[in-house]
């Protein structure tokens, strides 16, 4: 690869906050996938570097050739027609299917339109989706996805082509740039709706058995209906969750009196209240623990994507934490 085309993942951190995606940056992330090759974690827990090429449940095999039977060959693979014709035992040889569908589910709902320092969660999710998509294509698999918000979704069927990735990135970019004050109003009105569950239902409709499914979201609308769909998907597919987080969701800022806004209204909070701080942190811990328990139940990894680190750094750290478990 030309040195002038190398892309440093750590350069993703900028002093200027990023509230919206830049389509050029999503496309240039195709050069970042080679930096991930330096990761040395086991393939079974490294979705971007090895999981796509590991032995997935449900992957098929293609017939390759027939050769003379050798001691130790599985008798179930004996080709009886050739054996009868030649009067010499022959066995069928198979090779592992090389292509598989990879679906990337990308959340661009109102709750993702938030960030406290370097990037909004919606931007981090978009960049992670781009990195997964380019990595998938580089490894020769078919890539597609579903981008969704509270009110709509858009599908890109899996194909092994650059055009398919570019279409998915453009859909993500389009949804991302629709996020605004109006989106927040719609999000409040539809707060009780099952938009994540509906997105998962659509994945069940289009996903073929043996697919790899990446779900990139803050999972704020992960309810019982979503839980049912994800358990059904996990029966015949491999799922990787990427939980998009911001530090301000985990813990309140330094003790002080703050004026805050969600773009629609203003309020004042006193973060000096110790009990309130503890309740806030406990609430997040319970939400994350419940989510991790669900992914553990379906035996799927749940990685964490932080908004305040370079995408390569935060995913690498998450890989390390997954390996330690």
C-alpha contacts under 8 A as a table, 3 or more apart, distances in Angstrom:
res1	aa1	res2	aa2	distance
1	X	5	X	7.10
1	X	6	X	7.46
2	X	5	X	5.40
2	X	6	X	6.89
3	X	6	X	5.31
5	X	31	X	6.46
6	X	31	X	5.67
6	X	32	X	6.90
7	X	28	X	7.61
7	X	29	X	7.20
7	X	31	X	5.32
7	X	32	X	4.95
7	X	35	X	7.67
8	X	11	X	5.50
8	X	12	X	7.72
8	X	32	X	6.50
8	X	35	X	7.39
9	X	12	X	5.75
9	X	32	X	6.15
9	X	35	X	7.46
9	X	310	X	6.35
9	X	311	X	6.50
9	X	312	X	5.17
9	X	313	X	7.55
10	X	13	X	6.48
10	X	310	X	5.04
10	X	311	X	7.27
10	X	312	X	6.37
10	X	313	X	6.70
11	X	14	X	7.39
11	X	310	X	6.86
12	X	310	X	5.01
12	X	311	X	6.77
13	X	118	X	6.73
13	X	308	X	7.56
13	X	309	X	6.35
13	X	310	X	5.12
14	X	17	X	6.88
14	X	118	X	6.46
15	X	118	X	6.73
16	X	118	X	6.66
17	X	117	X	6.10
17	X	118	X	4.41
17	X	119	X	5.29
17	X	120	X	7.87
18	X	21	X	7.22
18	X	118	X	6.20
18	X	119	X	4.53
18	X	120	X	6.36
18	X	123	X	7.16
19	X	113	X	7.61
19	X	114	X	7.93
19	X	115	X	7.74
19	X	119	X	5.98
19	X	120	X	5.30
19	X	122	X	7.94
19	X	123	X	6.75
20	X	120	X	7.54
20	X	122	X	7.71
20	X	123	X	5.97
20	X	176	X	6.45
20	X	177	X	6.30
21	X	25	X	7.71
21	X	26	X	7.69
21	X	123	X	5.50
21	X	126	X	7.32
21	X	173	X	6.16
21	X	176	X	6.72
21	X	177	X	7.40
22	X	25	X	5.38
22	X	26	X	6.58
22	X	173	X	7.36
23	X	26	X	5.10
23	X	27	X	6.30
23	X	169	X	7.35
23	X	170	X	7.09
23	X	173	X	6.37
24	X	27	X	5.17
24	X	28	X	6.12
25	X	28	X	5.00
25	X	29	X	6.30
26	X	29	X	5.40
26	X	30	X	7.79
26	X	126	X	7.66
26	X	127	X	6.04
26	X	130	X	5.80
26	X	169	X	6.89
27	X	30	X	6.00
27	X	130	X	7.42
27	X	166	X	7.49
27	X	169	X	7.70
28	X	31	X	5.94
28	X	32	X	7.54
29	X	32	X	4.96
29	X	33	X	7.10
29	X	127	X	7.71
29	X	130	X	6.66
29	X	131	X	6.01
29	X	134	X	7.49
30	X	33	X	6.00
30	X	130	X	7.66
30	X	131	X	6.75
30	X	134	X	5.24
30	X	135	X	7.49
31	X	34	X	6.42
32	X	35	X	5.49
32	X	36	X	7.13
32	X	131	X	7.38
33	X	36	X	5.32
33	X	37	X	7.09
33	X	131	X	6.63
33	X	134	X	7.00
33	X	135	X	5.75
34	X	37	X	5.30
34	X	38	X	7.69
35	X	38	X	5.90
36	X	39	X	5.57
36	X	48	X	7.30
36	X	49	X	6.23
36	X	312	X	7.59
37	X	40	X	7.78
37	X	49	X	6.00
39	X	49	X	7.14
39	X	316	X	7.62
41	X	45	X	7.28
41	X	46	X	6.34
41	X	319	X	7.35
41	X	320	X	7.39
41	X	323	X	7.27
42	X	45	X	5.90
42	X	46	X	6.33
42	X	50	X	7.50
42	X	323	X	7.63
43	X	46	X	5.03
43	X	47	X	7.27
43	X	49	X	6.80
43	X	50	X	4.15
43	X	51	X	5.42
43	X	54	X	6.83
44	X	47	X	7.46
44	X	50	X	6.72
44	X	51	X	5.57
44	X	54	X	6.87
45	X	50	X	7.72
45	X	51	X	6.66
45	X	301	X	7.27
45	X	319	X	6.83
45	X	322	X	6.68
45	X	323	X	6.47
46	X	49	X	5.52
46	X	50	X	5.41
46	X	51	X	5.57
46	X	319	X	6.08
47	X	50	X	5.69
47	X	51	X	4.18
47	X	52	X	6.21
47	X	240	X	7.50
48	X	51	X	6.45
48	X	52	X	6.92
48	X	132	X	6.29
48	X	135	X	6.54
49	X	52	X	7.34
49	X	135	X	7.93
50	X	53	X	5.55
50	X	54	X	6.29
51	X	54	X	5.17
52	X	136	X	6.95
52	X	139	X	7.63
52	X	212	X	7.50
53	X	139	X	7.48
55	X	59	X	7.35
56	X	59	X	5.80
56	X	210	X	6.88
56	X	238	X	6.99
57	X	210	X	6.04
57	X	236	X	7.09
57	X	237	X	6.87
57	X	238	X	7.28
58	X	209	X	6.35
58	X	210	X	4.41
58	X	236	X	6.61
58	X	237	X	7.27
59	X	96	X	7.74
59	X	97	X	6.67
59	X	100	X	7.55
59	X	210	X	5.41
60	X	96	X	6.60
60	X	97	X	5.48
61	X	94	X	6.14
61	X	95	X	5.64
61	X	96	X	4.56
61	X	97	X	4.83
62	X	94	X	5.51
62	X	95	X	5.40
62	X	96	X	6.26
62	X	97	X	5.86
63	X	92	X	7.37
63	X	93	X	6.28
63	X	94	X	4.53
63	X	95	X	6.44
64	X	92	X	7.63
64	X	93	X	5.46
64	X	94	X	4.91
64	X	95	X	6.01
65	X	92	X	6.03
65	X	93	X	5.18
65	X	94	X	7.05
66	X	79	X	7.54
66	X	90	X	6.45
66	X	91	X	5.62
66	X	92	X	4.55
66	X	93	X	5.79
67	X	90	X	5.45
67	X	91	X	5.66
67	X	92	X	6.65
67	X	93	X	7.31
68	X	88	X	7.25
68	X	89	X	6.04
68	X	90	X	4.28
68	X	91	X	6.15
69	X	73	X	6.70
69	X	78	X	7.44
69	X	89	X	5.27
69	X	90	X	4.55
69	X	91	X	5.16
70	X	73	X	5.76
73	X	77	X	7.75
73	X	91	X	7.60
74	X	77	X	5.70
74	X	78	X	7.44
75	X	78	X	5.43
75	X	91	X	7.80
77	X	91	X	5.44
77	X	92	X	5.38
77	X	93	X	7.68
78	X	83	X	7.84
78	X	89	X	7.16
78	X	90	X	5.77
78	X	91	X	4.04
78	X	92	X	5.99
79	X	82	X	5.68
79	X	83	X	6.12
79	X	89	X	7.69
79	X	90	X	5.64
79	X	91	X	5.11
79	X	92	X	5.86
80	X	83	X	4.86
80	X	84	X	5.92
80	X	89	X	7.75
80	X	90	X	7.46
81	X	84	X	5.19
81	X	85	X	6.20
82	X	85	X	5.05
82	X	86	X	6.02
82	X	87	X	7.89
82	X	88	X	7.99
82	X	89	X	7.74
82	X	90	X	6.46
83	X	86	X	5.38
83	X	87	X	5.24
83	X	88	X	5.20
83	X	89	X	4.75
83	X	90	X	5.40
84	X	87	X	5.09
84	X	88	X	7.38
86	X	89	X	7.91
97	X	100	X	7.71
98	X	140	X	7.54
98	X	141	X	7.41
99	X	140	X	6.40
99	X	141	X	4.71
99	X	142	X	6.58
100	X	141	X	5.28
100	X	142	X	5.93
100	X	210	X	7.30
100	X	211	X	6.22
100	X	212	X	7.71
101	X	141	X	6.32
101	X	142	X	4.80
101	X	143	X	5.97
101	X	144	X	7.59
101	X	158	X	5.88
101	X	159	X	7.67
101	X	207	X	7.83
101	X	208	X	7.41
101	X	210	X	7.72
101	X	211	X	5.03
101	X	212	X	6.50
102	X	136	X	7.22
102	X	141	X	7.04
102	X	142	X	5.95
102	X	143	X	4.82
102	X	144	X	6.27
102	X	145	X	7.71
102	X	158	X	6.71
102	X	211	X	5.67
102	X	212	X	4.71
102	X	213	X	5.87
102	X	214	X	7.75
103	X	143	X	6.05
103	X	144	X	5.01
103	X	145	X	4.55
103	X	146	X	7.40
103	X	158	X	6.87
103	X	207	X	7.50
103	X	211	X	7.23
103	X	212	X	6.24
103	X	213	X	4.80
103	X	214	X	6.26
104	X	129	X	6.63
104	X	132	X	7.86
104	X	133	X	7.59
104	X	143	X	7.78
104	X	144	X	6.37
104	X	145	X	4.32
104	X	146	X	6.32
104	X	213	X	5.88
104	X	214	X	4.75
104	X	215	X	6.15
104	X	216	X	7.49
105	X	145	X	5.54
105	X	146	X	4.89
105	X	147	X	5.98
105	X	148	X	7.79
105	X	199	X	7.83
105	X	213	X	7.33
105	X	214	X	5.95
105	X	215	X	4.73
105	X	216	X	5.99
106	X	125	X	6.81
106	X	126	X	7.11
106	X	129	X	6.92
106	X	145	X	7.62
106	X	146	X	6.31
106	X	147	X	4.81
106	X	148	X	6.43
106	X	172	X	7.52
106	X	215	X	6.41
106	X	216	X	5.09
106	X	217	X	6.45
107	X	112	X	7.27
107	X	122	X	7.30
107	X	125	X	7.33
107	X	147	X	6.24
107	X	148	X	5.49
107	X	149	X	6.32
107	X	216	X	6.17
107	X	217	X	5.00
107	X	218	X	7.72
108	X	112	X	6.05
108	X	113	X	7.62
108	X	122	X	5.74
108	X	147	X	7.00
108	X	148	X	5.86
108	X	149	X	5.13
108	X	172	X	7.77
108	X	175	X	6.41
108	X	176	X	6.11
108	X	179	X	7.74
109	X	112	X	5.53
109	X	113	X	7.07
109	X	122	X	7.90
109	X	148	X	6.97
109	X	149	X	4.20
109	X	150	X	5.74
109	X	179	X	7.66
109	X	183	X	7.93
109	X	187	X	7.35
110	X	113	X	5.27
110	X	149	X	7.42
110	X	150	X	7.58
110	X	179	X	6.86
110	X	183	X	5.97
110	X	184	X	5.35
110	X	187	X	5.45
111	X	114	X	6.67
111	X	184	X	7.98
111	X	187	X	7.66
111	X	218	X	7.69
111	X	220	X	7.31
112	X	120	X	7.01
112	X	121	X	5.01
112	X	122	X	4.81
112	X	217	X	7.67
112	X	218	X	6.82
113	X	120	X	5.90
113	X	121	X	6.22
113	X	122	X	5.62
113	X	179	X	6.75
113	X	180	X	7.99
114	X	120	X	4.81
114	X	121	X	5.78
114	X	122	X	7.36
115	X	118	X	7.11
115	X	119	X	5.55
115	X	120	X	3.98
115	X	121	X	5.97
115	X	246	X	6.20
115	X	307	X	6.80
116	X	119	X	7.36
116	X	120	X	7.39
116	X	246	X	6.90
116	X	247	X	7.57
116	X	248	X	6.50
117	X	307	X	7.64
117	X	308	X	6.30
118	X	307	X	6.44
118	X	308	X	5.34
118	X	309	X	7.80
119	X	123	X	6.28
119	X	124	X	6.61
119	X	307	X	5.43
119	X	308	X	6.72
120	X	123	X	5.31
120	X	124	X	6.46
120	X	307	X	6.42
121	X	124	X	5.06
121	X	125	X	6.05
121	X	218	X	7.94
121	X	244	X	6.05
121	X	245	X	6.62
121	X	246	X	7.07
121	X	306	X	7.95
121	X	307	X	5.96
122	X	125	X	5.17
122	X	126	X	6.23
122	X	176	X	6.81
123	X	126	X	5.05
123	X	127	X	6.26
123	X	176	X	7.51
124	X	127	X	5.20
124	X	128	X	6.16
124	X	244	X	7.34
124	X	305	X	7.43
124	X	306	X	7.63
124	X	307	X	6.02
124	X	311	X	7.29
125	X	128	X	5.11
125	X	129	X	6.12
125	X	216	X	6.01
125	X	217	X	6.93
125	X	244	X	6.61
125	X	305	X	7.89
126	X	129	X	5.10
126	X	130	X	6.26
126	X	169	X	7.90
126	X	172	X	6.46
126	X	173	X	7.60
127	X	130	X	5.01
127	X	131	X	6.22
127	X	311	X	7.54
128	X	131	X	5.08
128	X	132	X	6.24
128	X	216	X	7.81
128	X	311	X	7.00
129	X	132	X	5.16
129	X	133	X	6.04
129	X	216	X	7.31
130	X	133	X	5.05
130	X	134	X	6.13
130	X	165	X	7.98
130	X	169	X	6.61
131	X	134	X	5.36
131	X	135	X	6.08
132	X	135	X	5.11
132	X	136	X	6.05
133	X	136	X	5.13
133	X	137	X	6.32
133	X	143	X	6.28
133	X	144	X	7.78
133	X	165	X	6.26
134	X	137	X	5.17
134	X	138	X	6.08
134	X	165	X	7.10
135	X	138	X	5.05
135	X	139	X	6.34
136	X	139	X	5.28
136	X	140	X	6.58
136	X	141	X	5.57
136	X	142	X	7.04
136	X	143	X	6.38
137	X	140	X	5.18
137	X	141	X	5.57
137	X	142	X	6.53
137	X	143	X	6.58
137	X	160	X	6.30
137	X	161	X	7.06
137	X	162	X	7.40
137	X	165	X	7.91
138	X	141	X	7.67
140	X	160	X	6.82
141	X	159	X	7.91
141	X	160	X	5.97
142	X	158	X	5.13
142	X	159	X	4.41
142	X	160	X	4.11
142	X	161	X	7.42
143	X	157	X	7.54
143	X	158	X	4.36
143	X	159	X	5.34
143	X	160	X	6.14
143	X	161	X	7.93
143	X	164	X	7.01
143	X	165	X	6.85
144	X	155	X	7.72
144	X	156	X	5.02
144	X	157	X	4.94
144	X	158	X	3.79
144	X	159	X	6.46
144	X	164	X	6.69
144	X	165	X	7.04
144	X	168	X	6.77
145	X	155	X	5.93
145	X	156	X	5.19
145	X	157	X	6.60
145	X	158	X	7.02
145	X	168	X	6.72
146	X	153	X	6.68
146	X	154	X	5.59
146	X	155	X	4.54
146	X	156	X	6.29
146	X	199	X	7.49
146	X	203	X	7.52
147	X	153	X	5.51
147	X	154	X	5.35
147	X	155	X	6.68
147	X	171	X	6.96
147	X	172	X	6.12
147	X	175	X	7.50
148	X	151	X	7.79
148	X	152	X	5.84
148	X	153	X	4.08
148	X	154	X	6.47
148	X	175	X	7.70
148	X	195	X	7.90
148	X	199	X	6.69
149	X	152	X	5.58
149	X	153	X	6.31
149	X	175	X	7.70
149	X	195	X	6.97
150	X	186	X	7.73
150	X	187	X	6.47
150	X	190	X	6.83
150	X	193	X	7.54
150	X	195	X	5.26
151	X	195	X	7.49
153	X	199	X	7.31
154	X	171	X	7.20
156	X	164	X	7.20
156	X	167	X	7.31
156	X	168	X	6.13
157	X	164	X	7.86
157	X	206	X	7.90
158	X	164	X	7.24
159	X	164	X	6.00
160	X	164	X	7.14
161	X	164	X	5.35
161	X	165	X	6.87
162	X	165	X	5.22
162	X	166	X	6.21
163	X	166	X	5.07
163	X	167	X	6.06
164	X	167	X	5.14
164	X	168	X	6.26
165	X	168	X	5.11
165	X	169	X	6.18
166	X	169	X	5.06
166	X	170	X	6.11
167	X	170	X	5.11
167	X	171	X	6.24
168	X	171	X	5.14
168	X	172	X	6.27
169	X	172	X	5.06
169	X	173	X	6.04
170	X	173	X	4.94
170	X	174	X	5.99
171	X	174	X	5.04
171	X	175	X	6.21
172	X	175	X	5.24
172	X	176	X	6.01
173	X	176	X	5.01
173	X	177	X	6.24
174	X	177	X	5.36
174	X	178	X	6.56
175	X	178	X	5.25
175	X	179	X	7.01
176	X	179	X	5.61
177	X	180	X	7.74
178	X	183	X	7.28
179	X	182	X	7.53
179	X	183	X	5.35
179	X	184	X	7.66
180	X	183	X	5.02
180	X	184	X	6.50
181	X	184	X	5.08
181	X	185	X	6.45
181	X	263	X	5.94
181	X	264	X	6.90
182	X	185	X	5.09
182	X	186	X	6.31
183	X	186	X	5.03
183	X	187	X	5.99
184	X	187	X	4.87
184	X	188	X	6.21
184	X	262	X	7.96
184	X	263	X	7.72
184	X	264	X	7.80
185	X	188	X	5.22
185	X	189	X	6.36
185	X	264	X	7.66
186	X	189	X	5.07
186	X	190	X	6.16
187	X	190	X	5.15
187	X	191	X	5.68
188	X	191	X	5.08
190	X	193	X	5.25
194	X	197	X	5.11
194	X	198	X	5.98
194	X	221	X	6.82
194	X	223	X	7.61
194	X	225	X	7.47
194	X	226	X	7.62
195	X	198	X	4.95
195	X	199	X	6.19
195	X	221	X	7.21
196	X	199	X	5.02
196	X	200	X	6.23
196	X	219	X	7.63
196	X	221	X	6.02
196	X	222	X	6.54
196	X	226	X	6.41
197	X	200	X	5.07
197	X	201	X	6.10
197	X	221	X	7.94
197	X	222	X	7.23
197	X	223	X	7.49
197	X	225	X	5.73
197	X	226	X	4.03
197	X	227	X	7.79
197	X	229	X	6.88
198	X	201	X	4.94
198	X	202	X	6.31
198	X	226	X	7.68
199	X	202	X	5.12
199	X	203	X	6.37
200	X	203	X	4.91
200	X	204	X	6.31
200	X	226	X	6.73
200	X	229	X	6.03
200	X	230	X	6.80
201	X	204	X	5.11
201	X	205	X	6.47
201	X	229	X	6.19
202	X	205	X	4.99
202	X	206	X	6.49
203	X	206	X	5.32
203	X	207	X	5.62
204	X	207	X	5.46
204	X	229	X	7.49
204	X	233	X	6.33
207	X	211	X	6.45
208	X	211	X	5.87
209	X	236	X	5.30
209	X	237	X	5.86
210	X	236	X	5.86
210	X	237	X	4.72
210	X	238	X	6.98
211	X	236	X	7.85
211	X	237	X	5.08
211	X	238	X	6.35
212	X	237	X	6.00
212	X	238	X	4.82
212	X	239	X	5.93
212	X	240	X	7.74
213	X	237	X	7.18
213	X	238	X	6.12
213	X	239	X	4.77
213	X	240	X	6.23
214	X	239	X	5.91
214	X	240	X	4.81
214	X	241	X	5.88
214	X	242	X	7.20
215	X	239	X	7.50
215	X	240	X	6.29
215	X	241	X	4.85
215	X	242	X	5.96
216	X	241	X	6.21
216	X	242	X	4.71
216	X	243	X	6.23
216	X	244	X	6.89
217	X	220	X	8.00
217	X	241	X	7.93
217	X	242	X	6.47
217	X	243	X	5.54
217	X	244	X	5.60
218	X	243	X	5.27
218	X	244	X	4.85
218	X	245	X	6.43
219	X	222	X	5.09
219	X	243	X	7.04
222	X	225	X	7.91
222	X	226	X	5.63
222	X	227	X	6.94
223	X	226	X	5.28
223	X	227	X	6.17
224	X	227	X	4.88
224	X	228	X	6.30
225	X	228	X	5.19
225	X	229	X	6.49
226	X	229	X	5.18
226	X	230	X	6.17
227	X	230	X	5.29
227	X	231	X	6.21
227	X	294	X	7.78
228	X	231	X	5.31
228	X	232	X	6.36
229	X	232	X	5.15
229	X	233	X	6.22
230	X	233	X	5.00
230	X	234	X	6.11
231	X	234	X	5.12
231	X	235	X	6.60
231	X	298	X	6.41
232	X	235	X	5.45
232	X	236	X	7.69
233	X	236	X	6.10
233	X	237	X	5.91
233	X	239	X	7.87
234	X	237	X	5.08
234	X	238	X	6.07
234	X	239	X	6.33
234	X	298	X	6.23
238	X	300	X	7.21
239	X	300	X	5.72
239	X	301	X	7.42
240	X	300	X	5.93
240	X	301	X	5.38
240	X	302	X	6.10
240	X	303	X	7.60
241	X	295	X	7.75
241	X	300	X	7.49
241	X	301	X	6.25
241	X	302	X	4.49
241	X	303	X	6.05
242	X	302	X	5.73
242	X	303	X	4.74
242	X	304	X	5.59
242	X	305	X	6.38
243	X	302	X	6.79
243	X	303	X	6.01
243	X	304	X	4.74
243	X	305	X	5.81
244	X	304	X	6.07
244	X	305	X	4.68
244	X	306	X	6.04
244	X	307	X	7.39
245	X	249	X	7.12
245	X	304	X	7.06
245	X	305	X	6.05
245	X	306	X	5.08
245	X	307	X	6.35
246	X	249	X	5.56
246	X	250	X	7.21
246	X	306	X	5.78
246	X	307	X	5.42
246	X	308	X	7.12
247	X	250	X	5.27
247	X	251	X	6.48
247	X	306	X	7.62
247	X	307	X	7.88
247	X	308	X	7.77
248	X	251	X	5.39
248	X	252	X	5.78
248	X	253	X	6.91
249	X	252	X	7.34
249	X	284	X	7.11
250	X	280	X	7.71
250	X	281	X	5.74
250	X	284	X	5.84
250	X	285	X	7.59
251	X	277	X	7.26
251	X	280	X	6.88
251	X	281	X	5.47
252	X	271	X	6.58
252	X	277	X	6.51
252	X	280	X	7.50
252	X	281	X	7.86
253	X	256	X	7.98
253	X	271	X	6.97
254	X	271	X	6.88
254	X	272	X	7.66
255	X	270	X	7.17
255	X	271	X	4.64
255	X	272	X	4.13
255	X	273	X	7.67
256	X	270	X	5.81
256	X	271	X	5.42
256	X	272	X	5.63
257	X	268	X	6.89
257	X	269	X	5.80
257	X	270	X	4.48
257	X	271	X	6.38
257	X	272	X	7.56
258	X	268	X	5.45
258	X	269	X	5.35
258	X	270	X	6.38
258	X	271	X	7.65
259	X	266	X	6.87
259	X	267	X	5.71
259	X	268	X	4.39
259	X	269	X	6.55
260	X	266	X	5.64
260	X	267	X	5.41
260	X	268	X	6.04
260	X	269	X	7.50
261	X	264	X	6.84
261	X	265	X	5.61
261	X	266	X	4.42
261	X	267	X	6.40
262	X	265	X	6.12
262	X	266	X	7.08
263	X	266	X	7.87
270	X	273	X	6.38
271	X	274	X	7.55
271	X	276	X	7.34
271	X	277	X	6.55
272	X	277	X	7.66
273	X	276	X	5.33
273	X	277	X	6.29
274	X	277	X	5.10
274	X	278	X	6.26
275	X	278	X	5.12
275	X	279	X	6.20
276	X	279	X	5.11
276	X	280	X	6.09
277	X	280	X	5.10
277	X	281	X	6.28
278	X	281	X	5.22
278	X	282	X	5.97
279	X	282	X	5.00
279	X	283	X	6.02
280	X	283	X	5.27
280	X	284	X	6.60
281	X	284	X	5.28
281	X	285	X	6.18
282	X	285	X	5.00
282	X	286	X	6.11
283	X	286	X	5.28
283	X	287	X	6.33
284	X	287	X	5.08
284	X	288	X	6.17
285	X	288	X	5.19
285	X	289	X	5.92
286	X	289	X	5.07
286	X	290	X	6.09
287	X	290	X	5.35
287	X	291	X	6.34
288	X	291	X	5.06
288	X	292	X	6.09
289	X	292	X	5.12
289	X	293	X	6.04
290	X	293	X	5.09
290	X	294	X	6.35
291	X	294	X	5.20
291	X	295	X	6.47
292	X	295	X	5.16
292	X	296	X	6.04
292	X	302	X	6.67
293	X	296	X	4.98
293	X	297	X	6.08
294	X	297	X	4.98
294	X	298	X	6.58
295	X	298	X	5.25
295	X	299	X	6.04
295	X	300	X	5.23
295	X	301	X	6.49
295	X	302	X	6.44
296	X	299	X	4.73
296	X	300	X	5.96
296	X	301	X	7.22
297	X	300	X	7.72
301	X	322	X	7.33
303	X	315	X	7.28
303	X	318	X	5.47
303	X	319	X	7.09
303	X	322	X	7.33
304	X	314	X	7.39
304	X	315	X	6.97
304	X	318	X	5.72
305	X	311	X	7.38
305	X	314	X	5.80
305	X	315	X	6.18
305	X	318	X	7.53
306	X	309	X	6.04
306	X	311	X	7.76
306	X	314	X	6.01
307	X	310	X	7.93
309	X	313	X	6.34
309	X	314	X	5.77
310	X	313	X	5.26
310	X	314	X	6.23
311	X	314	X	5.34
311	X	315	X	6.14
312	X	315	X	5.40
312	X	316	X	5.95
313	X	316	X	5.08
313	X	317	X	6.10
314	X	317	X	5.13
314	X	318	X	6.18
315	X	318	X	4.90
315	X	319	X	6.09
316	X	319	X	5.01
316	X	320	X	6.33
317	X	320	X	5.07
317	X	321	X	6.30
318	X	321	X	5.06
318	X	322	X	6.13
319	X	322	X	5.08
319	X	323	X	6.18
320	X	323	X	5.07
320	X	324	X	6.29
321	X	324	X	5.11
321	X	325	X	6.58
322	X	325	X	5.39
